[in-house]
Structures are given as C-alpha cells and as structure tokens.
Amino acid sequence: MPDLGTSKHRSSRACTACRAKHVRCDAALPRCIRCLEEDKECVYVKSRRGGRRRVLSTLTSPMNETKIDHGSFTSILPVLSQTVTREMDSGVDLTTPTADLRDPVDDQLLSLYYRYFHSAHPCAVPRFAIQRYAASDSQAIQPLYAVMKYIGSLHNALIPSSQLKDHVEAELAVVRSTNHEVSPFAVQAVLLYSIAVYWCDETRKGLDLLEEAIRMALGLRMNRRDFATGHGRNDPILEESWRRTWWQIYITDAHIAGSTHSYPFRTNGIHMDVQLPCEEDEYESGNIPNPRTLEEYDMREFAGDEREFSSFAEMVGLTRSLDLALAARKDLDLKNITTVCANVDAIHVSWTSLLPASKRTVFRPDGFLDEILFKAHAIIHTWIVDLHRQLSTLAYSAIEGVSKCCPQAPPESLLQSNSPESDLHTRRVLHSIEQFESLLTLPTNIVSHTPFIICMIAVVAVTHLSACRYVFKGQDLRLNRERIRVTMGALKAMGEHWSLGKRTYQEISVIAREILSLDRPLPSPAASREPQHVITGISDIMADIAASACAPNMAVETLDFCDLFDIDYHEATIRDALSHDLVVTECCI
C-alpha cells in the first residue's frame, strides 16, 4: 500500500473508515486506496472544518413544505461522525443540490441495496441499467430511487436513515397526490418500502403499504400477461422488470401471510397469467430470453424432455401450490389440519423431485448461493415444522405468545394420544428443523437473505426448543442445543439491520428461558411425557414480562442468548441475566 502518511497534500475530506482509524485518506473516487486494498465500503462525509463548500440544502422540512425537483434527483449525503448512529445531528446540513447519479454516496447507497437486498427481492431493474432509466424516466423513477437509497442505508450503521426515510415519504406523497396514471416504478417503490418498513418494526404500516402496492398493481392490470409488453416500450429489461414486480408482490403477500399467520393470502383468488421470470444471470446481463408461461410450468411433469425453469419461476410455482393448500387452514379441526399437512407434504415432494438437476442444490453453477432457491427451501421446511407440530408430541407453551412470529397453539380438539401417528409427525418436524438449520450453515452472508427469514427462524427455533425439552436427552440434547445456537446466531445477525429482527431475538430468549426451565431442574423423562399441546402455567412469569416491557432503560445489550443454553449454567448467573430481562414491547396473551 502506498505510504499516504508522507504525502504533502492534505485532502479536504476523508472517508469514514479512514477517519475512524485516524489515518490519512487520499479521497479517491469511488473508493480511497485504503478501502480498495481492504475491500471495504468507502463513504465520504462533509467536513465541518470549513473550506470551499457550497451552501447545502436539507430535506428536514415537514412533508407538506417539502419541494421536490422532479427534473432531477436530489442526492442525500449523510453527515457522519465517529459517534453518529441513526439519529441526525440537527445542526448539520446535508448535501448536494446537483442531480448527479455518479455522486459517491448515492452510488454507495445503491451498491448496498443491490448487494444486500436486491438478490432476495429482484424486481427492480439490474444495477447496470439503473442510470439508463434514471435518464429516460427521471420523474417516474424518483420514488423507487429514494426507496433504494433508504434500504441501502439500513445496511450501514454509519449512515443515518431517518432523513432518507423522510425523502421516501415525500416522494410517495407526490405519487398519491397526482392525477396521472401511477407508474410501475412507483408500484415497485411502495412494494419494496413495505418490506423495509415492516421489518423496521412498523408492522401495521408495512401491511398497509403492501395493500396499497397490490391495489396500485391491480389498477394497472400488472397481474395480466399483456401488461409487460404493453408498457415495456419494446425493452426486454423493462418488460422483465414488470413481470417480476407482479410476482414479487404475490410472493411478498405469501411471506406476510406466513409471518402474520393470516389465511388465505390477500391475492388469493385474483386472476394472474403473467409470464414467468428468467434466470438471474440472464436478467443481470440484459440478455432476456422469451419468457415461459404458467401453462408450460403446470405441465412440466409431462414434457418429453426435462424443461428448466428459472429459480424465480420455481419460487412462483411453489408459492402458488402453497396458496392452494393453505387457503383451507382457517378451519382448525383435526381432519382439516391432517389434510393440509398431507397436501403440503405432497407439494414438498413433487416440487423437489421435479427440480432439474442444475437446481438440486441451492448453489448456482458459478459456486454462488442461489438466493431464490435458498428462500424456497427455507419456506417449505418452515411450513412443515409449523403444520406438523400441531399433530406432534411437541407441546406448546403460552410464553410463545410473546413473539408475533410464533403461531397460536392449536385448539384442544387437535389433542391426540401419544400414537404412532403423532410420533410420525414429530419425526417430520425434526427432519425439517435439521434441513432448515443446515441452510443457515451455508457459506454466505446471512444479512443478504430476505428479512422474512426472521420469522421463519423464530418458528423453527421455538419448535426446536420444545424438542429439546420433550424429546432429546443426554448427548442428543447437548448436540441439539448447539444447533439452536446456529438459528439464534443468524437471528442476531439479522437484528443488526432490521429492528423487528432484534426484537424477535429478544423475545425468543424469553421464550427459551421458560421452555427449557433454566431456573429449575429439567423434567425427568417420565415427567416429560405430558400430553402434547399442554399449556404450561406461567401466569407469574407473564406478569413479570409484562412489567419489564414497561420498564425504561433496561440493559439488554449485555445478555448473550447463547449462554442460556449451557446446561450447567450457574443459578446466580441466571438470576443476574433475568435482572437484565430483554424488553418486549408488545405482550398479548
């Protein structure tokens, strides 16, 4: 590395990484030499020590006073310091009034979006094409561009996101106030924003935004096959992006249904004949083939040769099958749940068996993880765990109601004796738990997964906790407690970027303490054979949790969830951990 310390030239600005290390920065664009050598994100900040700088405007005015120049993009350069978190210093202005997509901060925010979020929700145009549409559709694409920058900021703790979020709200307010036809770019913006808002722990607002995106898409008839060609301007990339947008709405709706335990899907019963998306490498290169149809996919098992469909298309197919099977889940009786379980098992077997040889693994031929296939496998195993647990020997506890991600315990009408059938359901649950946790051990960056995996992890982790109490003994118990650390480590990592993930991590620690009875001896094998679905009496604990939820300034950062799984964890340490109980903001039992 060049010796930057011997340079006679003092740069007027330095990137945040160099400032944090108190070393000289050469201020090169798009990355300084140090960040280039260390392969780090390189974000520049506005110095507050003077120099030749333009007077810069801010977007902190109230929304009804915000003026947006629709002829250009308004770039937002966050003012950072060594101690800044997500709160904006009210005395500092932002930059820059120029409409330049090559602005280094805008470029960094877009890069963060495409690196950590796009691959799991790939409906926006590819990274290489964004500037083209920014030039040709400068007004229409602004809401989407603002959402991309906001989501990108969530993946860098040094970049305050609050003002970027205000910019998104201002852009969407303009969209809602216009009398012109809504742009498909605006539909993408509302959809992606709904996901981000939901997992930033504004769940009600996220649900409302998703419903708004669905209404907007239906108003444009994006659910129909001819929309993409009719509004794609003979541009294969744009046509592909419109197809992907509808299918991303449909898949997101399915994710929300699973996370909120609400059936059927909002989009259930809507006629949709949109053609299927292409492979990701084709989309990212711009070489879009002729799209395949739903009719072709539905007849794939009868084709003379092995027809390959894209991973996105396979995800669409799996979601449609689950939509059909889960629509009847609203009726919770033994016969109905047994039928739903059997149907989901059949879907799992048929879907996996019909995957082409190139998709029998979640890794692409180039060795990188196929994010869409990863998500598909995680979803199907989560559903198997959720559904079969209702008929298994894995008891529910009322403490599970602490977490919104956890489903309600089934009614007593599903209670069965310990029979070969219930043992079979238990084995199915344990097998899918193992398969799901194996996905989390794959060599990939966990935070690049969809945030919807947070609730999937919670459902699997709580069920695994029940198995640790009621099924496993001895060495098996110790090994399975180690495996739970995998799921909780993933959940903790997701919580660093998504506040609902952090809260879910905190909630699962409270649930684990009760399910594993860490403040009293574990039940003997004979005592553990209580009937499944028994709701353990924990009214006193729930009262303590409710009280702790209202306690201000609780110390939560020092509690390590993984310590809770040490079988010989000292009682005094447990009492100390309980004194720093994690804050649960909503406890409704």
Beta strands, then each sheet from edge to edge (+ up, - down):
end
